[in-house]
Amino acid sequence: MSNSYGELWGTMLPSLHFHLCQRTLCIPIARVGLVRRYLSWENEQRCKGLLEKSTVRYKKETMGAAVLVSLCSVAGDPAILYTLRSNTLTGLYKGEVSFPGGKRDDSDQDAITTALRETHEELGIQLKEDCVWGIMRAIPDRTNMMVAPVLANLGPLEDLKLKPNPQEVEAVFTLPVSHLLQEKNQGYTHYCRDGIYRYTLPVFLHGPHRVWGLTAIITELTLELLAPGKYFRRTYVMGQH
């Protein structure tokens, strides 16, 4: 991870396996409240309102890449969907946890188009733009290419028929929002340069795979937006708390 990657964020607010079933599940009454809280129409409208300015901005600007931050529900439990990139890929991110997404194509109209197209190529699902809540603040990757996180709600995962591309995706998994909000599952890595502390970045633990790097940063942004008062960012650069 490059220093510029972390410092810029610090200044900002063996076969495929899947966590889904091919049938409709009964949602326990105790969990209905969680769905209403995080994936409700009211919360969607609140998030869309907060993302309105950044969405307008990043639809106009040309982004180098975009990812789809995929909210969903699993047996009624609000969750976020992740992919484990194939080890056969070339480049910096092979074998890492990621969100569906990739580099902009010349034919892409905007970041939303990029995120939806890449998700279709990776997971085999054709999503419409009406599932999108908005575009969060763009973040630089390790090469300083700006990546636009596009927030969307895929709905119940049980209703989706995922067909992951084995050339790009090794695994698909979800982490419940309730899991991500538990302090015991949140870690932080401190980075130094020349023996001097520079910044702290998040890590999410105790799932099927460790969530770190750019994906963890975007996860943190998502939790702050989705669950205000439940998640507090603790990433910072020296002198900023």
N, C-alpha and C positions, 0 to 999 in steps of 0.2 A: 504494500500500500504506500503510495507516494505521500510525501509530507504535504504537498499542496492540496491533495485530495482531503486529508484529514483537517488541515488548518482551515480550508474554506468551509467545510461542514461545521467546524467548531464555531463559526460565526453565524450559523443559521439556526432560527427557531428549529444379485448378479443379474436378475430379470426385472422388468418394470413392476413396481408395486404401487397400489393406489389405496387411498383412504375413502372409499365410497362403496355403496351397494347398488345393485341394479333393481331396487324396489323402493317403494315409498315406506318410510318408517314412521311409527307413531312418535310424536314429540311429547316427552314428559311435561306435565303442567309446570313443573318448577323451572323448566328451561324456556318456556314461552316468553317470560319476562326479559330474558337476555336477548332474544331475537328482537323483541319490540324496542329494547333499549338501544342496541347498536345498529340494527339493520332496519329500523322503523322508517316510515315515510317522513316522520318529523325529523329524525336524525339525518336522513338523507338530504332534506331541504336545508337544514342548518349547515351541513358540510358543503353543499353546493354553494350556499351563500358565502361561506368563508373562502371558497376556492374560486369565486367568480372572477376576481381580478387576475389571478395567476393563470386561470384557464384562458381568458381572453389574450393575455400576453403571450403564452407559450403556443397558442394556436397560430399566432402571427409569426413568431420567431422560428427559424429553422433549427431544429434540435438534431444533434448527431445521432441520438438513439432514444428509444422510449421503452418503458416496461409497463406491463399491466399489473397493478396491485389488485389482486383478485380477492375481494371479499366474497364469502359464501356462507352457507350453513351446512353443518354435518349433523344429521339426526337432531336438527333444531338448535344446535349449538353454533353461535357465530364463530367464524374461523377465517384464516387467511391461507390461501393456496400458494405453495412454493413448488419449484422444480429443482431437481438435482441434475446439473448439466453433465452430459456424457464425457467420459474421460478420453474418448476418441476424437473430440473436437480439438482444433488448434487454437492457440491464443491463450490469454491470461486467465480465463475464467473456467476452463475445463474442470470438471469434477466438483464444482462449487455450487452451493445453494443459490438460487436466483429466482427472480420473478420471470414469467414469460415475457419475452421482448427481444429487442436487438436493434441493429443499426437502421437508420432511415434509408428507404429506397427512394430513388429519384421520382418515382410515380406517387409517393405518399403525399397526401394533401397537407397533413399536419401530424403532430405527435400522437394524436388519438388514432389516426389511420395506421401509423406505424405500429402502435401497441396492439391493436386489434388484428392486424395482418400477421404479425409475428406470433401472436397467440394461436391463431388458426394454423399456422405452419408448424408450430411446436406441439400443440395439443389436439388439433383436429376439430376444434369447435368454432363455429361461425357465430360471432357475437355482433349484435347491433349497437350502434352508438348510444341508444337510449339507456343502456346499462351503465353508462359512464357517469360518475358523479362530478368529475373535474380533473384538472391537472395540478398536481402539487409542485412546489418549487423545484426547479431543475437543479441537479447535483452533478459535480464533475466526477468521472470515474478515474481510475489510476493513470489513464493517459491524458487526463484533463478534457476529455470529450464530455459535453454536457448531455446528461440523461434526464429525460422528463418522466416522472412517475405519474401514470394515469390511473386514477382510482375508479374502480368499477365494482358493481355487485352482480355476481354471477347467479345468485339465487341458490336454491337447495342443490348441493352437489350430487345428491341422488338422482336428480333429473337430468344431469349432464352425461353425455356419452363421450368420454375422453378417448382419443386415439393418438397417444403420444408418438412423436416421430423418434424412433430408437436411435437415429443418427445424431439427434440433438439432446434428447432427454433420457436420462437413465432411470429416474424415479419421479413420481408426483406424490406430494404429501401435504397435509394441512396441519396447522397449529391453531387450536382454539384461542380466541381472543382472551378468554379467562386464563389460559396457560401463560400467554405472553405478558399479562398484567401482573402475574405473581412475582414478587421480588426475588424469590429463590431461583427463578428461571432467567433472571436478568444478570448479565455480567458486563464488565467494562475492562477495556484494555488501555493502559496508559502508554503513550508514545513519547520517546525522547529523541533529541538530535544533538549531537556533540555534548552529551551528558546533561542537557537541559530539557526539562519537561516542556512539551509542546501542546499536546491535546489528548483527549480521552474519547474513545469510540465504543459504541455498544456491541455486545454479543448476547444472543439469546440461546439459552442452554436447555438441556434435558428433553429435547425432541428427538425425532429419528436422526436428524442431522443438525450440526451447529450452524446457526445463522449469524453471519458476520459480514464485515466489509460494507460495501454499498448497499447490499440487501438489508442488513441490520439497520443502517441509517434510515433507509426508506421505511422500514417497519416501525422505527421509532417515530418518524413523522406521522405515520398512519395512526398509531396509537394515541398520540397527542391530539390528533384531529377527531378521531372516532370516540374516544373516551376521556373527555376533559375532566380533570379532577381525579382521574384514576391512574394516570400515568404521568410521571414527571421526568423530563429529560435531564440527564446528568452528564451529558457530553459538553465539553467546553475547552477553550484555549486559555492559556495562562492570563490571569487578570480579568477573566469573565466567568461569573458564577451564576 
